Amino acid sequence: MKAIVLAGGFATRLRPLTLTKPKPVLPILGKPLIRWIIEGLRGAGVSEVVVCARYMAEHVEKALEGVEGVDVKVLRERKPLGDAGPLKLVEREVGLDSTFLVVYGDVFSDVDVARLVSYHRSVGAIATLTLVEVDDPSRYGVAELEDGKIVRFVEKPRREEAPSNLANAGVYVFEPEVLKYVPSDRPSKIARDVVPRLVDEGVVYGYVHRGLWIDIGVPSDYLRANVEALKRFYPEGYVDPSASIGEDVELQHPVYIARGASISRKSVIGPHVVIGPRASIGEGTRIRNAVLFDDVQVDSYAYIDSAIVGSACVIGKWCRIERGCVLGDEVVLADGVLLARRTYVLPYKEVEASIYEENKVIL
């Protein structure tokens, strides 16, 4: 079976992280999200994966180097196609002549793909949408079910007008007949242009997934995806054998410390902290509920709480990074700088003075 992974979007809501990396390669426990997705598909028996990429496609290609056990091909979109247009591209370039999967490249989940496909075949559908229960349906396409069949589908309704709390999870099973519903002369969206037509003709079903599912579309959800992965896969914590842990360091698990990282004496790390490869944490530092990317340097006695720190950032002595802050790649904070809550710092910025006002963007 073929699977199509949609990985072409700009991911503007995840900036500043996605100013230097496309969303599908953002790491979860040090591994690019797209590799989590492909490994899940491989485990379900998918033999061929076509990744449709456009924005920073070269980063997607690099992240997929060395994938084993499944044939992976990256197709570059020459112009924006929406999330339905790539289906026509794959049909033209690779071929789609049997049941196939479509998976969004920004979803971290444990959807049982094999069971999903089995359900799709058992009901004789030409299209099956995976659905998840959400608290706020206004962010998603929302389905109303009757005996498994989707009888109504509304894209991003107002919360009070949502027909249910069952949201589109971004994992589809399609028969080739679905392709005739995809416009060939313009960019198009699956939820806007394809699914409503399928619903009108009564041929689309819903499969309700009750398990891990996180759309990493905004920084808080990206951080949550890392925390949930940490709790699920390493509830007792993980320290790579090559990592260096100093004297009197307190690890409050679950904590994930990647290869080549080092933590100096008297630091307190955790709970719910992911420290990327080759990161260096200075003496007496306190970090909790945070993700630090690769090659980050944190000097002595810094404090980081519920924040995301991009690749190769340098955090000076006695810095304080408050809840909700996001630092792009290669940001430098001078000694003693404080970042108030929800400060966003764009990549390659040097911050020499504290930011006391919340919700600031440092250009």
N, C-alpha and C positions, 0 to 999 in steps of 0.2 A: 504494500500500500504506500502511496505517496502522501506526504504532508507538505503543506505550504506554510512557512513562517513569515509573517508580515513584519518587516523590520526597517521600514523606510521613513518613518515620521521624524519631524524636527524635535519633538518633545519639549516644547517651549515652557511648559509648566514645571519642568524639572531643572530649568536653569537656576544657578550657574553650572551645575554638574554637566549638563548636556551641551555646553558651549564648546567643550573639548572632547567629549565622548558621546556617541549615540546611545540612546537609552538601552538597547538590548545588550550592550557590553558592560553596563554598570555591574560591579561585582556584588554577589551575595555570598557571604562567607568566602570571599577571595576568588570566587569563580564567576565568570561572566554569566549574566542571566540567560543568554541565548544557549549556552552550553547546558544549563539545567534543563531548559526546554527540550533540547535535542536528545539529551540522555533519557528523559522521560518518554519521548516518542520511541526511541530505540528499545526501551524496556517493554513497550507495548507491541513490539513486532513490526514497527514501521521500518522499511528497508531503504527508502529514498526520501530525502528532505530537500526541498527547494526553498532557499531563503531569498526573499525579495527585499532588496536594500537600495537606498538612494543617499540619504544624508550620512556622510562619513562612512560610505560603504567599505572603504579600505580597512577601517577598524573592525567592522563585522567580519570581513574575510580573515583578518589576522587572528581574531578571537576563535575562529573555527579551525585553525590549523591543528592538525594532529587528532581530530575527532576520529574515533574508530568504531567499527561495527555498523555503520550506516553510511550510505552514499550521500554526501552533502554537496549541493551546487548553489552558488550565489548568483542570482540574476540582478543586474543593476538596472534600476528604472531610470531612463533618460530624462523623464519629466514626471511631475507629481501625477499619480494615478488614483489617489484615494486608497481605500483598503479593498475595494472590489476589483478595480482595474487590473491589479497584479494577477488575478485569476486568468484573465484573458492573455496576459503576457506569458504565463506558465503554459497555458494551453497551446499557444503559438510556438514557444521555444522548446518545450519539453514534451508536451502532450498530456492530456487528462482524459483517459478513456475508461476509467473505473472509479469506484468509490475513493474519495480523497478527503483528507483533513485540512482544515485551515486553523491556524493558531496565531493569536496576536503575540508579538515579540516583547510585550511589556507586562506579561502576566506570570506571576510566580504561584504555582498551584500544585496540588497532588491529584488532579483529575485522573481518574482511572480510564485512560483512553481506550483500552481493550474493552472494558465494560460499556463505554459510551458507544463504540462502534457496534457491539453486539446488540445493544438496545435499538440503535438506528435500523439495523437490519430486521430485527424482530417485529417492528411496527410498520415496515415497508415504506419508510419515509424517503423522500428525495432530498430532504434537508433536516438536520437535527441541530438545535442550538443547545449548548450547555448553559444552564441557568444557575445562579447562586442567590441566596437570600441576603439582602443588604438592608442597612438601616436607613440610608438615604438614596432612594431610587432616582432622584433628580439628576444624578451624575451619569446615568447609564440608559441604555435601551431596556425597556421593561416589558415583560410578557405576561399575558393572562392565559392560563391553561384550562382546558376542559378535556378530561380523560387522556392527558398526555399531549394533546394537540394544541398548538398555539393558535388561539382564536383572535387575539388582539396583541399588537406590538406597538409601543409608543417610544420614540427616541427622546431621551432626556426630558421627561415630563416635569411639570411642577409637582413638588412633593404631594400636595393635596389632591392632585389629579391623576396620580399614578394608579394603574389598574391593579397592581400587586406590588410586592417587594421582591419579585424574581427578576434579577438583572442579567443581562447578556454577559456571559463570562469570557467571551472571546475565544471559544474553542468550538469549532463547527465540524460536522460531518456532512459532506455534500456528494450527491450523485452528479455525473456529468451533465444531466439535464438542467441543473441549476445555471450553467453557463449561459443559457439562452436568456436568462433574466438580467445578465450583466450588460450594461450599455457598452458598446464598442467604440463610440465616437466621442467620449468625454470621460474625465475622471469621475469616479462613482464610489459610493459607500455601501457596504454590505447592509448595515442597519437602516440606512435611509432609502436606498434604491432597490435593494434585492429582497430583503426579508418581508417588507410590507406587501409586495406582489405575491410572494409565496404564501403569506398568510391569507390574502384575498382568495387564493385558489385552494386553500385548505390542505396544503401538502407539507407543512412544516411542523415538526414536533419539538418538544422541550425535554431535556434530560436534566434533572435537578441534582446538582452536586452539593453534598454537605461535607465539607472538609476544608483543607487549606486553600485559600484563594485570595490573592492580593494583587490588585492593579497598582503598579508602582508609579502611577502618573504624576504624583506630587512628592516632594521630599519627605513629608511625614510618613507616607505610605511606603516609600523606599526604605526608610529607617525601620519601619515596622516589619517589612519583609525579612530584613536581616535578623531582627530579634526573633521572629517566629521560626526562621530556619535554625537559628542557634538553639532555641528551646526544644525544637523537634529532633534535630540531628546530634546535638552535643549538649544534652541537659546537664551533664557533669563537667562541661567545659572541654576545650581542646587547646593544647599547647604543642606546636610543631617541635619535633626533636631538635631542629636547628636553631630554635629561638633561645635567647639568653634572658634568664630571669634573675635579677639581682637579689642581694641580701635583704631580708625583711620585707619583700614585696608581698602584698596581700591581694590575692585574686579572689574576687567574690563571684563565683560561677553562677550562671554560665557566661564564660568569656571565650572568645576565639582569638588565638594569637598565631599568626601565619609564619611561614618560613622566613628565617633570617631576621625576625624582629628582635628588639632588645628592650628590656624594661629595667631601669635603674633602681637602686635601693630605696626602700621606704615609700614606694608608690603604692597606691590603692587603685585597682582596676576592677570595674564591674559594679553591679551585675549588668548583663546585656551590652557587652562591648565587643566590637570586632576590630581587630588591629591588623592591618594589611602587611604584605611582605616588606621586609626590610625597614619597617618603621622603627623609629628610635624614640623612646620615652625617657625623659630625664628624671632625676631624683625628686622624690616627694610629690609626684604628680598625682592628681585625682581625676579619674575619668569614669563616667557611668553613662549607660544608655546612649552609646555613640558608635559611629562607624568612622574609622580612619583608613583612608586608602593607602596604596603602596608608597613607600619612601617618605612618609611624613616624618618630620623631626619636631619633637616637642621638648622644649627646654625645662629646666627644673621648676618645680612648684607651680606648674600650670594647673588650671581647673577647666574641665570640659564636661558639659552636662547636656545630654539629649541633642547632640549636634552631629553634623556630617562634615568631615574634613577631607578635601580632595587630594589628589596625588601630589607628592613632593612639596606640600606646604611646610612652612617653617614657623613654628609657634614659639615666641620668646619666653624668657623667664617671667614668672608671676602673671602670665596672661590668664584671663578669665573669659571663657566662651559660654554664653548662656543658652538656655533651652531654645530649640528651633533655629539655631544659626546654621547656615550652610556656606562653606568656603569652597570656591572653585579651585582648580589646579594651580599649584605654585604660588599661592598667596603667602605673603610674609607679614607676620605680626611682630612689631617691635616689643621689646621688654615692657611688661606692665600694662599692655593694652587690654581693655575690657570691651567686649562686644555684647550689647544689650540683646534681649530676646528677639529672635527672628530677624537678625541681621544677615543679609545676603551679601557676600563679597565676590565680585567677578574674578575670573582667573588673572594671574600675573599682577595682582595689585599689592602694593606695599602699604600697610596701614600703620601709621606712626603715632596716631592719637586715638584715645578711647572713643567709642560710639555709645552714648548714653541713651539716645532716643531709640525706642523699639521700632521694628518693622522698617528698617532702613535698607536700601540697596546701595552698596559702595561700588561706584563705576570706575 
